[in-house]
Amino acid sequence: MKNPTHFSRNSRASVTRVQWWWSSLARISSLRWLLPGLALLLLLPIGYWVFHRVESAARMQLADELQTILRTDVAAMEIWFETQKTTVQSLATDPELRAIVDRILDDSKTLADDELAMAASAEEFRDVIQPTLVARRYPGYMLLDMNARLIASERPEAVGQSLEGDYQALVKRVAEKGPTLYRPFASTIPLRVAGGELAAGLPVMFAACDVRNPTGDVVAVLALRIRPEVEFSRILQTAWVGETGETYAFDAKGTLVSKSRFDEELIRVGLLADKPGATSVLNVDLRDPGVDMPAGKQPSERRSAQPLTKMAASAIAGETSFDVNGYRDFRGVDVVGAWTWLPEYEIGLATEISLREAFKPLYILRAIFGGLFGLVTLAMIAAVIFSFAVSHFQRAAQKATLAAKQLGQYQLEEKLGEGGMGVVYKGQHKMLRRATAIKLLHTSRNTEDAIRRFEREVQLTCQLNHPNTIAIFDYGRTPDGIFYYAMEFLDGMDLEQLVTRYGAQPDGRVLSIMKQICGSLAEAHGVGLVHRDIKPANIYLCRRGGICDFIKVLDFGLVKAVDGSRESNITAAGAVTGTPAYMAPESIDEPEHPDPRSDLYAVGAVAYFLLTGAPVFSGRSVVEICMHHAKTIPQPPSLCSKQSISPMLEAVVLNLLAKKPEERVSSASELLELLEKIVPEHPFSAADASAWWKSQQLPAATLEMKTTEIGAEQTIVVK
């Protein structure tokens, strides 16, 4: 009987242990309602940490964006300043004008003021500078002697006055430093306002240069008047972002010298006089009222007793800095901003945006973070999982497509290259058995904007049928979402590779290349399209149909219609596009107005590169290169080349590199006619081209992918 008794005791012990485990599980199960709370307690500190990391990253990103905007504004303003100085200097150094100034100075010693204003020398002076005033939209001018006496002006009644203050400072600065752009100040000479009445105290600024006599002495100062509330302010207004962002300039007293975007609001709160034509330029001081005036609050101190804003005090002290934690601006609104001081021009520059707008996403997130944190977290996890699954299946489908090397009617053979937005394969049409280059858009780039750009490049190129323009065969989208287009397959190299491998080219070969480029551009310009990115890397040298040294013009991704109405607004208005080493001056000054002659300038720069083996201009920065294009006269190619160059070809190249579009050949067709008349120093016949290609051991036909970054835009260049 013992064994059964022992068995029974063990059984009871086993049952007891099982019951204890089930009881424990039941107790835990009864507390399951605590699990969401425990999860929330765990997630709250994580969420708090994440939120503050996001806030910190947002502040760092905002600081970078503000400083980038500021640097861009400074660069744009300096280019504009240099352009103004160059303009007035070209006038002041004109021999004809200097001779007239000498006569005006002689007349000023003998004639009465009213006689001096109407003297023949004054009329001659006005006739000489009038074309520049009209072309560059200068509203007026002054000619001052070295004592700041006004001896010529568009305001004849003011001639003869001895001017003081900023006018004397202007004369002194020009005498000491040469051409300058003098900061805005209040005019003591009555000027006409919009209604035609005369008014003193209007804001003016001047581009000024010294005028020298035949012995080299400074005898007078020529100053071209600029309206700071229009021309100067326009440069800074391009950087206004959002609903509250603005960039403005101020002087050493903390007074605005450019127009604010809040003039109507300044009138409403009493910081600006409520009268017709009122402007913030020279009428608003950058002082901290201590309260938010647009919100209806009134400061306790008079304006003159209020301190400068934090930004103004720092900038006037010569500091370049930023603040993304918030400070009050001259309206008392909390803002974030970046600023700098430009001692050469005695002005400061600041870019600001309201704290509320800058951190609006963070404020919204902070308001709803507590109550919706759990839901948002779950939604984010679900979204990530869903996105991962979709991406995984899509990548798998695309890999299967590429693994099968089948893309619609095309059989893929080998990968030729890859860029930021796409990849290029060599392939064949299944039925035609024709070698084809097939460009695919990355799936990760399948955004609406990227697809629109991709389609635009295809559509614009398909409008062109010239044999020297890259030909598009087909365009489509696979069922698994791969966008692609097929183009002709090229055997050769681009002009950049040509010069890199073989150096400068004989003028006969350059002449042949230029003719073919002109043929392609003549067709594009004829239908109202400007390429805007002609450069060696976008011009392909190949063998085509048994013809050697055949040219293909590539990359019509930056093409723009001359009238602007034939394309969607893909590129931001006023955005500068192109390659700096080959950009025409007008493409830098007025990028929103495409001109076919800008392409001809680039053709001249490409020809210069082929003849000399080096670009027309080089520099340490983009701004420096652009400044060379705007004002530096290029050296003749013959002085930079080891081989002789046809004088006629050299003259054509230098004509294409003229600073003003109207000084260049008027069209690609006219340029082609000129090139046909040139006899090169070193002829390069079809037989020479054939022999050259046979002598080279070139690699198999290749296409190469490059990525060109323009602002926030990436353009794939196939070469």
C-alpha positions as CSV (number, residue, x, y, z in Angstrom):
1,M,0.0,0.0,0.0
2,K,3.0,2.3,0.3
3,N,3.6,2.7,-3.4
4,P,0.1,3.9,-4.1
5,T,0.3,6.3,-1.1
6,H,3.6,7.7,-2.3
7,F,2.2,8.2,-5.8
8,S,-0.8,10.0,-4.5
9,R,1.3,12.4,-2.5
10,N,3.5,13.3,-5.5
11,S,0.3,13.8,-7.6
12,R,-1.1,16.2,-5.0
13,A,2.2,18.2,-5.0
14,S,2.2,18.4,-8.8
15,V,-1.4,19.6,-8.8
16,T,-0.5,22.2,-6.2
17,R,2.4,23.6,-8.3
18,V,0.1,23.8,-11.4
19,Q,-2.6,25.5,-9.4
20,W,0.0,28.1,-8.1
21,W,1.2,28.9,-11.6
22,W,-2.4,29.2,-12.9
23,S,-3.2,31.5,-9.9
24,S,-0.1,33.6,-10.6
25,L,-1.1,33.9,-14.3
26,A,-4.6,34.8,-13.3
27,R,-3.3,37.6,-11.0
28,I,-1.2,38.9,-13.8
29,S,-4.0,38.6,-16.2
30,S,-6.2,40.6,-13.8
31,L,-3.7,43.4,-14.0
32,R,-3.6,43.5,-17.8
33,W,-5.3,46.9,-17.8
34,L,-2.1,48.3,-16.3
35,L,0.0,47.4,-19.3
36,P,-1.0,50.4,-21.5
37,G,-0.2,52.6,-18.5
38,L,3.1,50.9,-18.0
39,A,3.8,51.3,-21.7
40,L,2.9,54.9,-21.6
41,L,5.2,55.5,-18.5
42,L,7.9,53.9,-20.5
43,L,7.2,55.9,-23.7
44,L,6.8,59.3,-22.0
45,P,10.4,59.8,-21.1
46,I,11.5,58.4,-24.4
47,G,9.0,60.8,-26.2
48,Y,10.2,63.7,-24.0
49,W,13.8,63.0,-25.0
50,V,12.9,62.6,-28.6
51,F,10.9,65.9,-28.6
52,H,13.8,67.8,-27.2
53,R,16.2,66.2,-29.7
54,V,13.8,67.2,-32.5
55,E,13.6,70.7,-31.1
56,S,17.4,71.0,-30.8
57,A,17.8,69.6,-34.4
58,A,15.1,72.1,-35.7
59,R,17.0,75.0,-34.1
60,M,20.3,73.9,-35.6
61,Q,18.7,73.5,-39.0
62,L,16.9,76.9,-38.7
63,A,20.3,78.5,-37.8
64,D,21.9,76.9,-40.9
65,E,19.0,78.1,-43.1
66,L,19.1,81.6,-41.8
67,Q,22.9,81.9,-42.2
68,T,22.6,80.4,-45.7
69,I,19.9,83.0,-46.7
70,L,22.1,85.7,-45.2
71,R,25.2,84.6,-47.1
72,T,23.3,84.3,-50.3
73,D,21.9,87.8,-49.8
74,V,25.4,89.2,-49.1
75,A,26.8,87.6,-52.2
76,A,23.9,88.8,-54.4
77,M,24.2,92.3,-53.0
78,E,28.0,92.4,-53.5
79,I,27.5,91.3,-57.1
80,W,24.9,94.1,-57.5
81,F,27.2,96.6,-55.9
82,E,30.1,95.7,-58.1
83,T,27.9,96.0,-61.2
84,Q,26.9,99.5,-60.2
85,K,30.5,100.5,-59.5
86,T,31.6,99.1,-62.8
87,T,28.9,101.0,-64.6
88,V,29.8,104.4,-63.1
89,Q,33.5,103.7,-63.6
90,S,33.1,103.0,-67.3
91,L,31.4,106.4,-67.6
92,A,33.9,108.3,-65.5
93,T,36.8,106.9,-67.4
94,D,35.3,107.7,-70.8
95,P,37.7,110.2,-72.6
96,E,34.8,112.1,-74.1
97,L,33.1,112.6,-70.8
98,R,36.3,113.5,-69.1
99,A,36.9,116.2,-71.6
100,I,33.4,117.6,-71.0
101,V,34.0,117.6,-67.3
102,D,37.1,119.7,-67.8
103,R,34.9,122.2,-69.7
104,I,32.3,122.2,-67.0
105,L,34.9,122.9,-64.3
106,D,36.2,125.8,-66.4
107,D,32.7,127.1,-66.8
108,S,32.0,126.8,-63.1
109,K,34.7,129.3,-62.4
110,T,33.3,132.0,-64.6
111,L,29.5,131.4,-65.0
112,A,26.7,132.1,-62.6
113,D,24.8,129.1,-61.2
114,D,21.8,129.4,-63.6
115,E,24.1,130.0,-66.5
116,L,26.3,127.0,-65.5
117,A,23.2,124.7,-65.4
118,M,22.2,125.7,-69.0
119,A,25.7,125.9,-70.4
120,A,26.6,123.9,-73.6
121,S,29.0,121.8,-71.6
122,A,26.1,120.7,-69.2
123,E,24.0,119.7,-72.2
124,E,26.9,117.7,-73.7
125,F,27.4,116.0,-70.4
126,R,23.7,115.1,-70.1
127,D,23.7,113.7,-73.7
128,V,26.7,111.4,-73.0
129,I,25.3,109.8,-69.8
130,Q,21.6,109.7,-70.8
131,P,21.8,106.3,-72.6
132,T,23.3,104.7,-69.4
133,L,20.7,106.4,-67.2
134,V,17.9,105.0,-69.4
135,A,19.4,101.5,-69.8
136,R,20.3,101.0,-66.2
137,R,17.2,102.9,-64.8
138,Y,19.1,105.5,-62.9
139,P,16.6,108.3,-62.0
140,G,19.3,111.0,-61.8
141,Y,22.9,112.0,-61.5
142,M,25.3,114.5,-59.9
143,L,28.7,116.0,-60.8
144,L,30.5,117.4,-57.8
145,D,33.8,119.2,-57.6
146,M,36.2,118.3,-54.8
147,N,34.6,120.8,-52.5
148,A,31.2,119.1,-52.9
149,R,29.8,121.9,-55.0
150,L,27.2,120.6,-57.4
151,I,28.3,121.6,-60.9
152,A,25.9,119.4,-63.0
153,S,22.7,117.6,-62.3
154,E,19.3,116.5,-63.7
155,R,18.0,119.2,-61.3
156,P,19.3,122.4,-62.9
157,E,17.9,124.6,-60.2
158,A,20.2,122.9,-57.7
159,V,23.4,123.5,-59.7
160,G,25.9,125.7,-57.9
161,Q,24.9,124.6,-54.4
162,S,27.7,123.7,-51.9
163,L,26.5,120.5,-50.4
164,E,27.3,119.2,-46.9
165,G,27.0,116.2,-44.7
166,D,26.8,112.9,-46.6
167,Y,27.6,114.6,-49.9
168,Q,31.0,115.8,-48.5
169,A,31.5,112.3,-47.1
170,L,30.8,110.8,-50.5
171,V,33.3,113.0,-52.2
172,K,35.9,112.2,-49.5
173,R,35.4,108.5,-49.8
174,V,35.6,108.5,-53.6
175,A,38.8,110.6,-53.4
176,E,40.4,108.1,-51.0
177,K,39.0,104.8,-52.2
178,G,37.9,105.2,-55.8
179,P,34.6,103.8,-57.2
180,T,32.1,103.2,-54.4
181,L,28.5,102.6,-53.6
182,Y,27.4,105.0,-50.9
183,R,24.8,103.9,-48.4
184,P,21.3,105.4,-48.5
185,F,20.8,108.8,-46.8
186,A,18.2,111.7,-46.9
187,S,18.6,114.0,-49.9
188,T,18.9,117.7,-49.1
189,I,18.1,118.5,-52.7
190,P,14.4,118.6,-53.5
191,L,13.4,115.6,-55.8
192,R,10.2,114.9,-57.6
193,V,7.9,112.3,-56.0
194,A,5.3,110.2,-57.8
195,G,2.7,113.0,-58.0
196,G,5.2,115.3,-59.6
197,E,5.7,117.6,-56.6
198,L,9.2,118.5,-55.3
199,A,10.1,117.2,-51.8
200,A,13.3,117.2,-49.8
201,G,14.5,114.5,-47.4
202,L,13.7,111.6,-49.8
203,P,16.0,108.6,-49.5
204,V,18.8,108.4,-52.1
205,M,22.0,106.3,-52.6
206,F,24.7,106.8,-55.2
207,A,27.1,104.7,-57.3
208,A,30.1,107.1,-57.5
209,C,33.5,107.3,-59.2
210,D,36.3,109.8,-59.4
211,V,36.9,111.8,-62.6
212,R,40.5,112.5,-63.4
213,N,42.1,115.2,-65.6
214,P,44.8,114.4,-68.2
215,T,47.5,114.5,-65.5
216,G,45.8,111.9,-63.4
217,D,44.5,114.2,-60.7
218,V,41.0,113.7,-59.2
219,V,39.1,116.8,-60.2
220,A,35.4,115.8,-59.8
221,V,33.1,113.0,-58.6
222,L,30.4,111.5,-60.9
223,A,27.5,110.0,-58.9
224,L,24.5,108.1,-60.4
225,R,21.4,108.2,-58.2
226,I,19.7,105.0,-57.1
227,R,16.3,104.8,-55.4
228,P,17.0,102.6,-52.3
229,E,13.3,101.9,-51.7
230,V,13.1,100.3,-55.2
231,E,16.4,99.0,-56.8
232,F,18.3,98.3,-53.6
233,S,15.4,96.9,-51.7
234,R,14.5,94.6,-54.6
235,I,17.8,92.7,-54.2
236,L,16.9,91.9,-50.6
237,Q,13.2,91.2,-51.2
238,T,14.0,88.1,-53.1
239,A,15.0,86.4,-49.8
240,W,11.6,87.1,-48.0
241,V,10.3,83.7,-46.9
242,G,7.0,82.7,-45.5
243,E,4.5,85.2,-44.2
244,T,6.8,87.0,-41.7
245,G,10.3,86.5,-43.0
246,E,12.3,89.5,-44.3
247,T,15.8,90.6,-45.1
248,Y,16.7,94.3,-44.6
249,A,19.7,96.6,-44.4
250,F,20.5,99.3,-41.8
251,D,23.1,101.9,-41.1
252,A,25.5,102.6,-38.2
253,K,22.7,104.5,-36.3
254,G,20.4,101.6,-36.5
255,T,18.1,103.1,-39.1
256,L,16.5,101.1,-41.9
257,V,18.0,101.8,-45.3
258,S,16.0,99.3,-47.2
259,K,12.2,98.8,-47.4
260,S,10.5,96.6,-44.9
261,R,7.7,94.2,-45.9
262,F,5.7,95.5,-42.9
263,D,5.2,99.2,-44.0
264,E,1.4,99.0,-43.7
265,E,1.7,97.5,-40.3
266,L,4.2,100.1,-39.2
267,I,1.8,102.8,-40.2
268,R,-1.0,101.1,-38.2
269,V,1.1,100.9,-35.0
270,G,2.4,104.5,-35.4
271,L,6.0,103.7,-36.2
272,L,5.6,105.2,-39.7
273,A,3.8,108.4,-40.7
274,D,0.4,107.8,-42.3
275,K,0.8,109.8,-45.5
276,P,1.0,109.0,-49.3
277,G,4.3,107.5,-50.4
278,A,5.5,106.8,-46.8
279,T,8.3,104.3,-46.7
280,S,10.3,102.7,-43.9
281,V,13.6,103.6,-45.6
282,L,15.4,106.1,-43.3
283,N,12.2,106.6,-41.3
284,V,12.3,103.6,-38.9
285,D,14.9,103.0,-36.2
286,L,15.7,99.5,-35.1
287,R,14.8,100.0,-31.4
288,D,13.2,97.5,-29.0
289,P,9.9,98.7,-27.8
290,G,9.7,96.0,-25.1
291,V,6.2,95.0,-26.1
292,D,4.5,93.4,-29.1
293,M,3.1,96.5,-30.8
294,P,1.2,94.7,-33.7
295,A,-0.7,92.9,-30.9
296,G,-2.0,96.3,-29.7
297,K,0.4,96.9,-26.8
298,Q,2.0,100.3,-26.3
299,P,5.6,100.8,-25.1
300,S,6.2,102.7,-21.8
301,E,9.2,104.6,-23.2
302,R,9.5,107.1,-26.0
303,R,11.1,105.7,-29.2
304,S,14.3,107.7,-28.7
305,A,14.7,106.3,-25.2
306,Q,14.3,102.7,-26.3
307,P,17.5,100.6,-26.7
308,L,18.6,99.1,-30.0
309,T,17.3,95.6,-30.8
310,K,19.7,92.8,-29.8
311,M,20.4,92.2,-33.5
312,A,21.2,95.8,-34.3
313,A,23.4,96.3,-31.3
314,S,25.4,93.2,-32.2
315,A,25.7,94.0,-35.9
316,I,26.7,97.6,-35.4
317,A,29.4,96.4,-33.0
318,G,30.9,94.5,-36.1
319,E,29.6,91.1,-35.1
320,T,28.3,88.4,-37.4
321,S,26.0,86.1,-35.5
322,F,22.6,84.5,-35.2
323,D,19.9,83.8,-32.6
324,V,17.3,81.0,-32.8
325,N,16.2,81.3,-29.2
326,G,14.2,84.4,-29.9
327,Y,14.6,88.2,-29.4
328,R,12.3,91.2,-30.1
329,D,12.6,93.1,-33.4
330,F,11.8,96.8,-34.0
331,R,8.1,96.1,-33.8
332,G,8.5,94.1,-30.5
333,V,7.6,90.8,-32.2
334,D,9.6,87.8,-31.1
335,V,11.8,86.7,-34.0
336,V,14.8,84.6,-34.8
337,G,17.5,85.8,-37.2
338,A,21.0,86.0,-38.5
339,W,23.0,89.2,-39.2
340,T,26.3,90.7,-40.3
341,W,28.1,94.0,-40.7
342,L,29.7,95.1,-44.0
343,P,32.3,97.7,-43.0
344,E,33.2,98.6,-46.7
345,Y,29.7,99.9,-47.3
346,E,28.9,101.0,-43.7
347,I,25.7,99.0,-43.5
348,G,24.4,95.9,-41.7
349,L,22.3,93.1,-43.1
350,A,19.8,91.0,-41.2
351,T,17.4,88.2,-42.1
352,E,14.6,87.4,-39.7
353,I,11.4,85.4,-39.3
354,S,8.9,85.4,-36.5
355,L,9.5,82.9,-33.7
356,R,5.9,81.7,-34.0
357,E,6.2,80.9,-37.7
358,A,9.7,79.5,-37.5
359,F,8.7,77.0,-34.8
360,K,5.0,76.6,-35.7
361,P,5.4,72.8,-36.2
362,L,7.1,72.5,-32.8
363,Y,4.3,74.5,-31.1
364,I,1.7,72.3,-32.6
365,L,3.6,69.2,-31.7
366,R,4.0,70.5,-28.1
367,A,0.3,71.2,-27.8
368,I,-0.9,67.7,-28.8
369,F,2.1,65.7,-27.7
370,G,0.8,64.5,-24.3
371,G,-2.7,63.3,-25.3
372,L,-1.9,61.8,-28.7
373,F,1.6,60.5,-28.0
374,G,0.6,56.9,-27.8
375,L,-1.6,57.1,-30.9
376,V,1.0,58.9,-32.9
377,T,3.7,56.4,-31.9
378,L,1.5,53.5,-33.0
379,A,0.6,55.3,-36.2
380,M,4.3,56.0,-36.9
381,I,5.2,52.4,-36.3
382,A,2.3,51.2,-38.5
383,A,3.3,53.7,-41.2
384,V,7.0,52.6,-41.0
385,I,6.0,48.9,-41.2
386,F,3.6,49.6,-44.1
387,S,6.1,51.8,-45.9
388,F,8.8,49.1,-45.3
389,A,6.6,46.4,-46.7
390,V,5.5,48.5,-49.7
391,S,9.1,49.5,-50.3
392,H,10.3,45.9,-49.9
393,F,7.7,44.5,-52.3
394,Q,8.4,47.3,-54.8
395,R,12.2,46.8,-54.6
396,A,11.7,43.1,-55.0
397,A,9.5,43.7,-58.1
398,Q,12.0,46.1,-59.6
399,K,14.9,43.8,-58.8
400,A,13.1,41.0,-60.5
401,T,12.5,43.3,-63.5
402,L,16.2,44.3,-63.6
403,A,17.3,40.7,-62.9
404,A,15.3,39.6,-65.9
405,K,16.9,42.5,-67.8
406,Q,13.6,43.2,-69.5
407,L,12.1,46.7,-69.6
408,G,9.0,46.8,-71.8
409,Q,10.2,46.3,-75.4
410,Y,13.9,46.7,-74.3
411,Q,16.4,44.1,-73.3
412,L,18.9,45.5,-70.8
413,E,22.5,44.5,-71.3
414,E,24.9,46.4,-69.0
415,K,24.9,49.2,-66.5
416,L,26.7,52.2,-67.9
417,G,26.5,54.7,-65.1
418,E,24.5,56.0,-62.2
419,G,23.7,59.5,-60.8
420,G,21.7,61.2,-58.1
421,M,18.3,60.7,-59.8
422,G,18.8,57.9,-62.3
423,V,20.7,55.1,-63.8
424,V,21.6,54.4,-67.5
425,Y,21.8,51.0,-69.1
426,K,22.9,49.9,-72.5
427,G,20.1,47.9,-74.1
428,Q,18.4,46.8,-77.3
429,H,14.9,47.0,-78.7
430,K,13.6,43.5,-78.9
431,M,12.3,43.9,-82.4
432,L,14.6,46.4,-83.9
433,R,17.8,45.1,-82.4
434,R,19.1,48.6,-82.2
435,A,21.7,49.6,-79.6
436,T,20.0,52.0,-77.2
437,A,20.8,54.0,-74.0
438,I,18.0,53.6,-71.5
439,K,17.7,56.0,-68.6
440,L,15.8,54.9,-65.5
441,L,14.5,57.2,-62.7
442,H,15.4,55.9,-59.2
443,T,12.3,54.6,-57.4
444,S,13.4,56.6,-54.4
445,R,13.1,59.7,-56.6
446,N,9.6,58.9,-57.8
447,T,8.1,62.1,-56.4
448,E,5.6,64.2,-58.4
449,D,8.3,66.9,-58.9
450,A,11.0,64.5,-60.0
451,I,8.7,62.8,-62.4
452,R,7.6,66.1,-63.9
453,R,11.2,67.1,-64.4
454,F,12.0,63.7,-65.9
455,E,9.0,64.1,-68.3
456,R,9.9,67.7,-69.1
457,E,13.4,66.7,-70.2
458,V,12.0,64.1,-72.5
459,Q,9.3,66.3,-74.0
460,L,11.5,69.3,-74.7
461,T,14.2,67.2,-76.3
462,C,11.6,65.4,-78.5
463,Q,10.6,68.8,-79.9
464,L,14.0,69.0,-81.6
465,N,14.9,67.0,-84.7
466,H,18.3,68.4,-85.7
467,P,20.9,65.6,-86.3
468,N,23.3,67.3,-83.8
469,T,20.8,67.0,-81.0
470,I,20.5,63.9,-78.9
471,A,17.5,61.8,-80.2
472,I,14.8,60.3,-77.9
473,F,13.2,57.1,-79.1
474,D,10.7,56.1,-76.4
475,Y,9.4,57.0,-73.0
476,G,7.3,54.9,-70.6
477,R,6.6,53.4,-67.2
478,T,6.7,49.7,-66.2
479,P,3.9,48.2,-64.2
480,D,6.1,48.1,-61.1
481,G,6.7,51.9,-61.2
482,I,10.0,52.3,-63.1
483,F,10.0,55.4,-65.3
484,Y,12.4,55.3,-68.2
485,Y,13.2,56.7,-71.6
486,A,15.3,55.4,-74.4
487,M,17.7,57.5,-76.4
488,E,20.3,56.9,-79.1
489,F,23.5,55.1,-78.0
490,L,26.7,57.2,-78.6
491,D,30.2,56.0,-79.3
492,G,32.9,58.6,-78.2
493,M,33.6,61.1,-75.5
494,D,32.5,64.6,-74.4
495,L,34.6,67.7,-75.1
496,E,35.7,67.9,-71.5
497,Q,37.2,64.4,-71.8
498,L,38.6,65.3,-75.2
499,V,40.6,68.2,-73.8
500,T,41.6,66.3,-70.6
501,R,43.0,63.4,-72.6
502,Y,44.4,65.2,-75.6
503,G,44.8,68.9,-74.7
504,A,44.0,71.9,-76.7
505,Q,42.6,71.2,-80.2
506,P,43.6,72.7,-83.6
507,D,41.4,75.6,-84.8
508,G,40.1,73.7,-87.8
509,R,38.6,71.0,-85.6
510,V,37.2,73.6,-83.2
511,L,35.6,75.4,-86.2
512,S,33.9,72.1,-87.2
513,I,32.6,71.5,-83.7
514,M,31.3,75.0,-83.4
515,K,29.4,74.7,-86.7
516,Q,27.6,71.6,-85.5
517,I,26.7,73.1,-82.1
518,C,25.3,76.1,-83.9
519,G,23.1,73.9,-86.0
520,S,21.6,72.3,-82.9
521,L,21.1,75.6,-81.2
522,A,19.6,77.3,-84.2
523,E,16.8,74.8,-84.2
524,A,16.2,75.1,-80.5
525,H,16.2,78.9,-80.6
526,G,14.0,78.8,-83.6
527,V,11.2,77.2,-81.6
528,G,11.8,79.5,-78.6
529,L,13.9,77.3,-76.4
530,V,17.1,78.4,-74.6
531,H,19.5,75.5,-73.5
532,R,21.0,77.5,-70.5
533,D,23.7,74.8,-69.8
534,I,26.0,74.6,-72.8
535,K,29.4,73.4,-71.6
536,P,32.0,70.8,-72.7
537,A,30.5,68.0,-70.6
538,N,27.2,68.5,-72.4
539,I,28.6,68.2,-76.0
540,Y,29.5,64.7,-77.2
541,L,32.0,63.9,-79.9
542,C,31.3,60.6,-81.6
543,R,31.2,58.6,-84.8
544,R,27.7,58.6,-86.3
545,G,26.6,57.0,-89.6
546,G,30.2,56.6,-90.8
547,I,31.0,60.3,-90.0
548,C,33.8,61.0,-87.6
549,D,33.8,64.0,-85.3
550,F,30.1,64.1,-85.2
551,I,28.6,66.4,-82.4
552,K,25.6,65.7,-80.2
553,V,24.3,68.4,-77.9
554,L,23.0,66.7,-74.7
555,D,21.0,67.6,-71.5
556,F,18.0,69.7,-72.3
557,G,16.9,69.3,-68.6
558,L,17.5,73.1,-68.0
559,V,15.8,74.3,-71.2
560,K,13.5,77.2,-70.7
561,A,11.0,78.8,-73.1
562,V,11.9,82.4,-73.9
563,D,8.3,83.6,-73.3
564,G,8.0,81.6,-70.1
565,S,4.4,80.6,-70.9
566,R,5.2,77.3,-72.5
567,E,6.4,75.5,-69.4
568,S,5.2,74.8,-65.9
569,N,6.9,76.7,-63.0
570,I,9.3,74.0,-62.1
571,T,12.3,76.3,-61.4
572,A,11.8,79.1,-58.9
573,A,11.5,82.5,-60.4
574,G,14.9,84.3,-60.5
575,A,16.8,81.1,-59.7
576,V,20.3,81.1,-61.2
577,T,20.8,78.0,-63.3
578,G,23.8,76.8,-65.3
579,T,27.5,76.1,-64.9
580,P,29.5,79.1,-63.6
581,A,32.5,78.7,-65.9
582,Y,30.2,79.0,-69.0
583,M,27.5,81.4,-67.8
584,A,26.8,84.7,-69.6
585,P,26.7,87.9,-67.5
586,E,23.0,88.4,-68.1
587,S,22.3,84.9,-66.9
588,I,23.7,86.0,-63.5
589,D,22.1,89.4,-63.4
590,E,18.6,88.5,-64.8
591,P,18.2,84.7,-64.7
592,E,14.4,85.1,-65.1
593,H,14.8,86.5,-68.6
594,P,16.3,83.7,-70.8
595,D,18.1,85.0,-73.9
596,P,19.3,82.8,-76.8
597,R,22.5,85.0,-76.9
598,S,23.4,83.6,-73.5
599,D,23.8,80.2,-75.2
600,L,26.1,81.9,-77.8
601,Y,28.2,83.3,-75.0
602,A,28.6,79.7,-73.7
603,V,29.5,78.5,-77.2
604,G,32.3,81.1,-77.2
605,A,33.4,79.9,-73.8
606,V,33.5,76.3,-75.0
607,A,35.5,77.3,-78.1
608,Y,37.9,79.1,-75.9
609,F,38.3,76.0,-73.8
610,L,38.9,73.8,-76.8
611,L,41.5,76.3,-78.3
612,T,43.5,76.9,-75.1
613,G,42.8,73.8,-72.9
614,A,41.5,76.1,-70.1
615,P,38.2,77.9,-69.2
616,V,37.9,81.6,-69.9
617,F,37.9,82.5,-66.2
618,S,38.7,80.6,-63.1
619,G,38.5,81.5,-59.4
620,R,38.4,80.3,-55.9
621,S,34.6,80.6,-55.6
622,V,31.5,80.7,-57.7
623,V,31.0,84.4,-56.8
624,E,34.5,85.2,-58.0
625,I,34.0,83.4,-61.3
626,C,30.7,85.1,-61.8
627,M,32.3,88.5,-61.1
628,H,34.9,87.8,-63.8
629,H,32.2,87.0,-66.3
630,A,30.4,90.2,-65.4
631,K,33.4,92.6,-65.7
632,T,36.7,91.0,-66.7
633,I,37.8,91.3,-70.3
634,P,39.1,87.8,-71.4
635,Q,42.6,87.4,-72.8
636,P,42.7,86.5,-76.6
637,P,43.0,82.8,-77.0
638,S,46.1,83.2,-79.2
639,L,47.9,84.5,-76.1
640,C,47.0,81.4,-74.1
641,S,47.6,78.7,-76.7
642,K,50.8,77.1,-78.0
643,Q,49.4,76.8,-81.5
644,S,48.4,79.4,-84.0
645,I,44.8,80.4,-84.3
646,S,42.9,81.9,-87.2
647,P,42.5,85.7,-86.5
648,M,39.0,85.5,-87.8
649,L,38.1,82.6,-85.5
650,E,39.6,84.4,-82.6
651,A,37.6,87.6,-83.4
652,V,34.4,85.6,-83.5
653,V,35.2,83.9,-80.1
654,L,35.9,87.2,-78.5
655,N,32.7,88.7,-80.0
656,L,30.7,85.8,-78.4
657,L,32.3,86.6,-75.0
658,A,31.1,90.3,-75.1
659,K,29.6,91.3,-71.8
660,K,26.4,92.8,-73.4
661,P,24.1,90.5,-75.4
662,E,23.5,93.2,-78.0
663,E,27.3,93.3,-78.8
664,R,27.4,89.6,-79.7
665,V,26.3,87.9,-82.9
666,S,22.5,88.1,-82.9
667,S,21.7,84.4,-83.6
668,A,23.1,80.9,-84.0
669,S,22.2,81.0,-87.7
670,E,24.2,84.2,-88.2
671,L,27.1,82.7,-86.2
672,L,27.0,79.7,-88.5
673,E,27.3,81.9,-91.5
674,L,30.3,83.7,-90.1
675,L,32.0,80.3,-89.2
676,E,31.5,79.1,-92.8
677,K,33.6,82.0,-94.0
678,I,36.6,81.3,-91.8
679,V,39.7,79.6,-93.1
680,P,41.5,77.9,-90.2
681,E,45.3,77.9,-89.7
682,H,45.2,74.2,-89.2
683,P,42.5,72.6,-91.4
684,F,40.9,69.5,-90.1
685,S,39.2,67.6,-92.9
686,A,36.9,64.6,-92.8
687,A,39.9,62.4,-93.7
688,D,41.9,63.9,-90.8
689,A,39.0,63.1,-88.4
690,S,38.8,59.6,-89.7
691,A,42.5,59.1,-89.3
692,W,42.4,60.5,-85.8
693,W,39.6,58.2,-84.7
694,K,41.4,55.2,-86.2
695,S,44.6,56.0,-84.4
696,Q,42.9,56.2,-81.0
697,Q,42.3,53.1,-78.9
698,L,39.0,54.3,-77.5
699,P,37.1,52.3,-74.8
700,A,33.8,50.6,-75.7
701,A,30.9,53.0,-76.3
702,T,29.9,54.4,-73.0
703,L,27.5,56.8,-71.4
704,E,28.4,58.5,-68.2
705,M,26.1,59.9,-65.5
706,K,26.7,63.2,-63.8
707,T,24.7,65.1,-61.3
708,T,24.5,68.9,-61.3
709,E,23.1,70.5,-58.2
710,I,21.2,73.8,-58.9
711,G,19.7,75.2,-55.6
712,A,17.4,72.4,-54.5
713,E,17.2,70.9,-58.0
714,Q,19.2,68.0,-59.4
715,T,19.6,67.6,-63.1
716,I,20.9,64.4,-64.6
717,V,23.3,65.1,-67.4
718,V,23.9,62.2,-69.8
719,K,27.1,62.5,-71.7
